[in-house]
Amino acid sequence: MLRFLTAGESHGPSLTAILEGMPAGLPLAPGDLQGDMRRRQKGYGSGGRMGIEKDRVLITGGVMGGRTTGGPLALHVENRDWASWRDRDIAPMTIPRPGHADLTGAIKYGYRDLRLALERASARETAARVAVGAVCRRMLAEFKMVVGSYVVSIGDVAAALQTLVGESAPQAYLARFQAAEASEVRCPDAEVAEHMHQAIFEAMQAKDTLGGVFEVIALGVPPGLGSHVHWDRRLDARLMWAVGSVQAVKGVEIGPAFENARLHGTQVHDEIFVEGAEGAATLTRRTNRAGGFEGGITTGQPIVIRGAMKPISTTLTPLRSVDLLSGEPAATQYERSDFCAVPRAAVVGEAMVAFVLADALIERLGGDSMAEMRLRFDALRQGRLDELTMDGEDWRFGYE
Ligand code: EPS
């Protein structure tokens, strides 16, 4: 339904994204995208590059008179660093850095200089993804859906942030997002944030890097998005793919999935209760260990998805490698990079989640225009008892 492509190199002139499948009639101004572009650039542990870039999105297609047309959106982000590369002779790069796409890229594409792999594999590309995600977020906002994030751990410093449930959960999550926004490591727990800051500082002093875990939460998502009927329609799996595609993310879980795997079934599953008077009785849960999904379909509870990011592969301390020019053992050479990018990766994770949810919503509602979608959104089944009429009679499969 909804798809996007990006193009561009880290130190080339610009990044471009094409977003296809957005319904017509969504109010959209370049200013709507700026907040997310700025958020992606913030975070303690960044290298020098973020002082150079001032990411701004130029919309050059798909929006006329302040509204989407239904045509593909073209989004354009300039690389300010291009100015210092355009007239430069590029030094040869022949020692692959472990953890990067340097070696695998050269094996696959037959590159004769490793920079060709670096330039496109770079997480600079996430600026384009965040531009796309910001458009999707704008669309989701029309249906009162909110996507936010925070950092759960950096290195071995972890915040104890429980999954929130019940009617107060959305407000409490919003408060977490707000607290994370004020933190330079994007952690809502101020005390833990200080320890995270210290851990990053120490890693920098030690000429090393750090990874961590971020959590993306989606609020206000109606039940019934996604499907159990086929592997590629399971929305939890689509979200895992999308978050797992973010550079340096090597693990993704829905809710506390790895913790659940250590427990008994009776401790894990979110029991179902009925609340409210007859005629308006609603099915409710008192826990959300499923992270918002059953059978690959949204339950209507907050969606909870975590991404585990490996430590940045470019380390000031050299790692052992091989010079492909001489075939001799060689130490890696340092290229300017980030020391810890987990706070920024959380914002990229949000963008990917917003994209997948926008896609799922369009799929559920059928979406040529926002006006059509609104009508159908209001008619969605919400999980009230009176919407779930059962036959209560024996029946047969009837296969011959
Ligand atoms: C990156 C290396 C750094 C990061 C870059 C991702 O860039 P440079 O090599 O120019 O110092 O700053 O991220 C961005 C530029 C960005 O906008 O996020 C890498 O090797 O992936």
Residues whose N, C-alpha, C, O or C-beta is under 5 A from the ligand:
A	BS01	EPS	G47 R49 M50 A121 S122 A123 R124 A127 R336 S337 D338
